[in-house]
Amino acid sequence: MAIIEEISIKNYRVLQNVTLKGIQSFSIFLGPNGSGKTTFFDVIGFLSDCLTTNVKPLIIVADFRK
């Protein structure tokens, strides 16, 4: 199983320039509505799909132009 220890996200929805370091196997993400918690997990889900299937169809489905 892959472990994400650090991730940088730039210009995806509300996450304009975010870097998380030292991510533990169990982490809690807290924040107000609209702060990007769900968006962060959308990114993690996309990465998971990329590692298990072909990337090209996923890019079309994810529509990163939002």
Sequence and secondary structure as in RCSB ss.txt:
>XXXX:A:sequence
MAIIEEISIKNYRVLQNVTLKGIQSFSIFLGPNGSGKTTFFDVIGFLSDCLTTNVKPLIIVADFRK
>XXXX:A:secstr
     EEEEEEETTEEEEEEES  SS      TTSSHHHHHHHHHHHHHHHHS HHHHHHHHTTT 
